[in-house]
Amino acid sequence: MRDKDLYAQILGITYPWFVGKVELQLQEGEVIVHLELDPDYTLTCPLCGKATPGYDTRRRRWRHLDTCQYRTVLVADVPRVECEEHGVHQIDVPWSERGARFTALFEALAIDWMKEASLSAVCRLLGISWDAAAGIQERAVRRGLERREAVSPKRIGVDETSFQKGHEYVTVVSNQETGKVLYVADDRNQGSLDGFYSGLSEAQRGEIESVSMDMWTPYIASTQEYVPGAEEKIAFDKFHVAKHLGNAVDKVRRREHKALVEQGCDDLKGTRYLWLRNPENLSPQRWADLKALRRRTLKTAEAWAVKEMAMSLWGYNTRTWARTAWKQCLHWAKLTDLGPVVSVAQMLERHLEGILNAIVLQATNALAEGINSRIQRIKKMSCGFRNRERFRQAILFHLGGLDLYPASVKRS
């Protein structure tokens, strides 16, 4: 088989294109495949499909999958046409998407690698620049978003995740039924979430059954503005309540530890996670250590007891009984006279209806928190992001559940 016929079959080149010449450049380590267009082929506008006269040609190069150890490059003089309606445009070619400098098969390989490794690693393995790899990822995400069918999520989670140090955040909205990221926006203000809701139709917003979130005022305000019946759908789930109570316990522990150290006692040294972990996850020895500390008249033990009481109140089936139990728990918390505990109790009291919504709707933000952890791993793998848009692209690439591949390439 001639080399031209071989590469025509490998590349899937069919009429009106054909392989005109194959060059092996040993010193450069490249195989150059020259593609030509049948001169009698009728050119058409890539936008409307109408037969259109040619305008000129532009020489283009595309990186393709390597041939053995040699870099393979496709070269073609691609015609531009002048359409009466749309003006001058370059015709589409079957081996690459419009505007790309790589063939569809090469981009598919790069996408496969990006799913497993950082952009920097992909650049080293494939011998491309960081900007080129980021461009492939950006096109993949754009394709995926264009193909994604209209989403009507019934249960969503809203959370913020850190972009950089210094209180730099992005807002992430996820589908709590599928675990896929639906939307990523800069910052964590009301406008950040408004952008998601405004992209939904009125009917789609009406179908939302629950919105799990932290007790963050901008997110609450945005949801109240856009979601019908928001007061009965906003859910402050167990994870976030536990986080606030855990922070209160830790503040009490630190203050008490400082006071005890001044008295020559270090019983609370190294006990931070003893008070914060779920007792069911403690080893027998650590549980014995916790029981010994609880028998002492420690303020930290009292704060811990409040936290554990609150964590036991998530099994109710009716709003009435749940409200009664929570009011009793919060009343006790305020009687402790422990500043951090009282502050959290007052905050939970102001947001009690959202907590009750979470209980009745059985809404949880656990999937969103899992997504947050995966986002942090993506950030760590990439050694951080300086550009917010690249951070957004990476989140949607890995966690958006998108169809990322070029149309001519099929992947399972």
C-alpha positions in Angstrom: 0.0 0.0 0.0 1.3 3.4 -0.9 2.1 5.9 1.9 -0.6 8.3 0.6 -3.3 5.6 0.6 -2.1 4.4 4.1 -2.5 7.9 5.6 -5.8 8.5 3.8 -7.2 5.5 5.5 -5.6 6.3 8.9 -6.9 9.8 8.8 -10.2 8.9 7.4 -9.7 11.3 4.5 -12.5 11.0 1.8 -13.7 13.1 -1.1 -13.4 16.0 -1.8 -10.1 15.8 0.1 -7.2 13.5 -0.6 -3.6 13.0 0.5 -1.3 14.7 -2.0 2.1 13.9 -0.5 3.7 12.5 2.6 7.1 13.8 3.7 9.3 12.2 6.4 11.6 14.9 7.9 14.1 12.8 10.0 16.1 15.7 11.4 13.0 17.5 12.6 11.4 14.2 13.7 8.2 15.0 11.8 5.9 13.4 9.2 4.2 16.0 7.1 1.0 14.9 5.4 -0.1 17.3 2.6 -3.9 17.3 2.0 -5.4 18.7 -1.1 -9.0 19.6 -2.2 -10.5 18.4 -5.5 -10.3 21.6 -7.6 -13.7 20.8 -9.2 -15.4 20.6 -5.9 -18.3 23.1 -5.4 -17.5 25.3 -2.4 -20.2 26.2 0.1 -20.6 28.7 2.9 -19.9 27.0 6.2 -22.7 29.0 7.9 -25.6 28.6 5.5 -24.5 25.8 3.1 -25.1 27.8 -0.1 -22.9 27.3 -3.1 -20.4 30.2 -2.9 -17.4 31.3 -5.1 -14.0 31.0 -3.7 -12.2 34.0 -2.3 -8.7 32.8 -1.6 -6.8 30.0 0.3 -4.9 30.0 3.6 -2.2 27.4 4.5 -3.1 25.7 7.7 -1.2 23.2 9.9 -2.7 20.8 12.4 -0.9 18.6 14.9 -2.1 15.0 14.7 -1.4 11.8 16.6 2.2 10.7 16.4 3.3 8.2 13.8 5.5 5.8 15.8 8.1 8.2 17.3 7.5 11.0 14.8 5.4 14.0 15.3 2.7 14.1 12.6 1.5 17.3 11.1 -1.3 17.8 8.5 -0.9 20.7 6.0 -3.5 22.0 3.7 -4.4 25.1 1.7 -7.9 25.7 2.9 -10.2 27.8 0.7 -12.1 30.8 2.0 -15.4 31.7 0.4 -17.3 34.9 0.0 -20.9 34.5 0.9 -23.4 37.2 -0.2 -25.1 36.9 3.2 -22.3 36.1 5.7 -19.2 37.5 4.0 -15.7 35.9 3.9 -15.3 32.6 5.8 -13.0 29.7 5.7 -14.6 26.4 4.9 -14.8 23.6 7.5 -12.4 20.6 7.3 -13.5 17.1 8.4 -10.4 16.3 10.5 -10.5 19.3 12.8 -13.0 21.7 14.4 -13.2 25.3 13.3 -10.4 27.4 14.7 -8.4 24.5 16.2 -4.7 23.9 15.6 -5.0 20.2 16.4 -6.9 17.4 14.7 -10.1 16.1 16.5 -8.3 12.8 17.3 -5.4 14.6 18.9 -7.8 16.8 21.0 -9.6 13.6 22.1 -6.3 12.1 23.2 -5.4 15.3 25.1 -8.9 15.3 26.8 -8.3 11.7 27.9 -5.0 12.6 29.4 -6.4 15.8 31.1 -8.9 13.6 32.9 -6.1 11.7 34.5 -3.3 14.3 35.0 -2.6 18.1 35.4 -2.3 20.4 32.4 1.4 20.7 33.0 1.8 16.9 32.8 -0.2 16.7 29.6 2.0 19.4 28.1 5.1 17.4 28.9 3.6 14.1 27.6 2.2 15.5 24.4 4.8 18.2 23.7 2.4 21.1 23.5 2.4 24.5 25.3 0.4 25.3 28.4 -1.8 27.7 26.5 -2.5 25.1 23.8 -3.6 22.6 26.4 -5.8 25.2 28.1 -7.3 26.0 24.7 -8.2 22.3 24.2 -9.8 22.2 27.6 -11.7 25.4 27.0 -13.1 24.2 23.6 -14.1 20.9 25.3 -16.0 22.7 28.0 -17.7 25.0 25.5 -18.8 22.0 23.4 -20.1 20.3 26.5 -22.1 23.3 27.6 -23.6 23.8 24.1 -24.6 20.1 24.0 -26.0 19.9 27.5 -29.7 19.6 27.4 -31.9 22.0 29.3 -31.5 21.2 33.0 -34.5 21.3 35.4 -32.9 20.4 38.7 -35.3 19.7 41.5 -32.7 19.6 44.3 -29.7 21.8 44.1 -26.7 22.6 46.4 -25.0 26.0 46.6 -21.6 26.3 48.1 -18.5 28.4 47.9 -15.0 27.1 47.4 -11.7 28.9 47.8 -9.9 30.1 44.7 -6.8 31.6 46.3 -5.7 32.6 49.7 -7.1 35.8 51.1 -10.8 35.1 51.0 -11.0 34.6 47.2 -14.0 32.4 46.4 -16.1 31.1 43.6 -19.7 30.0 43.9 -20.6 26.4 42.8 -24.1 25.2 42.1 -24.6 21.4 41.8 -27.4 19.0 41.1 -28.0 17.1 44.3 -29.6 14.2 42.4 -26.7 13.6 40.0 -23.7 15.1 41.8 -22.8 17.2 38.7 -21.7 20.8 38.7 -24.2 23.0 36.9 -22.7 26.5 37.3 -19.6 28.2 38.5 -19.4 32.0 39.1 -16.9 34.5 40.6 -17.1 35.5 44.2 -19.9 34.5 46.7 -22.2 37.6 46.6 -25.8 37.7 45.6 -25.0 38.4 42.0 -22.9 35.2 41.9 -26.0 33.1 42.5 -28.4 35.4 40.6 -26.5 34.4 37.4 -27.6 30.8 37.8 -31.2 31.5 38.6 -31.6 34.0 35.8 -30.4 31.4 33.3 -33.4 29.2 34.2 -36.9 29.7 32.9 -39.7 30.6 35.3 -41.1 27.1 35.0 -37.6 25.6 35.8 -37.3 27.8 38.9 -40.8 26.7 40.0 -39.8 23.0 39.8 -37.0 23.5 42.4 -37.9 21.6 45.5 -34.9 22.3 47.8 -31.8 24.5 47.8 -29.2 23.3 50.3 -26.8 26.0 51.4 -24.9 27.5 54.3 -26.5 30.3 56.3 -24.9 32.9 53.9 -27.1 36.0 53.6 -26.3 36.8 49.8 -27.3 33.2 48.8 -30.5 33.4 50.9 -31.4 36.8 49.3 -30.8 35.5 45.8 -32.9 32.4 46.3 -35.7 34.3 47.9 -35.8 36.6 44.9 -35.9 34.0 42.2 -37.3 30.8 43.6 -41.1 30.6 44.2 -41.9 29.5 47.8 -38.2 29.9 48.8 -39.0 30.1 52.5 -40.1 26.4 52.4 -37.2 25.3 50.1 -34.1 26.9 51.6 -32.4 24.1 53.6 -29.5 24.6 56.0 -28.3 21.1 56.2 -26.7 19.0 58.9 -23.2 19.4 57.6 -23.2 23.2 57.8 -24.9 23.3 61.2 -22.3 20.8 62.5 -19.5 23.0 61.1 -20.8 26.1 63.0 -21.2 24.2 66.2 -17.8 22.5 65.8 -16.2 25.9 65.4 -17.9 27.1 68.6 -16.7 24.1 70.5 -13.1 24.7 69.3 -13.2 28.4 70.3 -14.3 27.4 73.8 -11.6 24.7 73.9 -8.9 27.2 72.9 -9.9 29.7 75.5 -10.2 27.2 78.2 -6.9 25.6 77.2 -5.1 28.9 77.5 -6.6 29.5 80.9 -5.7 26.0 82.1 -2.1 26.3 80.8 -1.7 29.5 82.9 -2.6 27.3 85.9 -0.1 24.6 85.0 -2.6 22.2 83.5 -2.4 20.9 79.9 -5.3 18.3 79.9 -6.8 19.9 76.8 -3.5 19.8 74.8 -3.8 17.8 71.6 -7.6 17.2 72.1 -9.0 19.4 69.3 -10.1 16.5 67.0 -11.3 14.5 70.0 -14.1 17.1 70.5 -14.8 17.7 66.8 -15.0 14.1 65.4 -18.2 12.1 65.4 -18.0 9.9 68.5 -19.0 6.9 66.4 -15.7 7.3 64.5 -13.5 7.3 67.6 -11.3 4.3 68.5 -12.0 2.6 71.8 -9.0 4.3 73.4 -9.9 7.8 72.1 -13.5 7.3 73.3 -12.2 6.4 76.7 -10.0 9.6 76.7 -13.1 11.6 75.8 -15.2 10.0 78.5 -12.5 10.9 81.1 -12.5 14.5 80.0 -16.3 14.7 80.0 -16.3 13.7 83.7 -14.5 16.8 84.6 -16.2 20.2 84.9 -14.8 21.5 81.7 -16.5 24.3 79.7 -15.4 22.5 76.5 -17.3 19.4 77.6 -20.4 21.4 78.1 -20.1 23.0 74.6 -19.5 19.5 73.2 -22.7 18.2 74.8 -24.7 21.0 73.1 -23.2 20.1 69.8 -24.0 16.4 70.2 -27.5 17.2 71.3 -28.1 19.2 68.2 -26.6 16.5 66.0 -29.2 14.0 67.4 -32.2 16.1 66.3 -32.1 15.3 62.6 -34.3 12.2 62.7 -37.7 13.8 63.1 -40.4 13.3 60.5 -42.7 16.3 61.3 -41.9 20.0 61.5 -43.8 20.4 64.8 -41.8 17.9 66.8 -38.6 19.0 65.2 -39.3 22.6 66.1 -40.0 21.8 69.7 -36.8 19.8 70.1 -34.7 22.4 68.5 -36.1 25.2 70.5 -35.3 23.3 73.7 -31.8 22.5 72.5 -31.1 26.2 71.6 -32.6 27.4 74.9 -30.1 25.1 76.7 -27.3 26.3 74.5 -28.0 30.0 75.5 -28.1 29.1 79.2 -24.5 27.7 79.0 -23.3 31.4 79.0 -20.4 30.2 76.7 -19.9 33.1 74.3 -19.2 31.2 71.1 -21.9 28.6 71.8 -24.5 31.4 72.6 -23.6 33.2 69.4 -24.1 30.1 67.2 -27.3 29.3 69.1 -28.7 32.7 68.3 -27.7 32.3 64.6 -29.4 28.9 64.4 -32.5 30.3 66.1 -32.7 33.0 63.4 -32.4 30.4 60.7 -34.5 27.7 62.4 -37.0 27.4 59.6 -34.3 26.6 57.1 -33.0 23.8 59.5 -36.5 22.4 59.8 -36.8 22.5 56.0 -33.7 20.4 55.7 -35.1 17.9 58.2 -38.6 17.7 56.6 -37.2 17.6 53.0 -34.3 15.4 53.9 -32.1 17.8 52.1 -28.4 17.5 52.5 -25.4 19.3 51.0 -23.2 16.3 51.4 -22.7 15.9 47.6 -21.8 19.6 47.3 -19.2 19.2 50.1 -17.9 16.1 48.2 -17.6 18.2 45.1 -15.8 20.9 47.1 -13.2 18.3 48.2 -12.7 17.2 44.6 -12.3 20.8 43.5 -9.6 21.3 46.1 -7.8 18.2 44.7 -8.1 19.6 41.2 -6.6 22.9 42.4 -3.8 21.0 44.3 -3.0 18.9 41.3 -2.7 22.0 39.1 -0.6 23.8 41.8 -3.3 26.5 42.0 -4.9 28.8 39.4 -4.0 32.4 38.7 -6.9 32.9 36.4 -10.5 32.6 37.6 -11.8 31.6 34.2 -9.3 28.7 34.0 -10.4 27.6 37.4 -14.0 27.6 36.3 -13.1 25.7 33.1 -11.3 23.1 35.1 -14.2 22.6 37.5 -16.7 22.1 34.7 -14.3 19.9 32.7 -13.8 17.4 35.6 -17.1 17.7 37.4 -19.7 19.0 35.0 -20.6 15.6 33.5 -20.2 17.2 30.0 -19.8 15.6 26.6 -16.3 17.0 25.9 -15.2 15.3 22.7 -15.2 16.7 19.2 -18.3 15.7 17.2 -16.3 13.3 14.9 -14.8 11.4 17.8 -16.9 8.9 19.8 -16.0 8.1 23.4 -18.0 6.0 25.9 
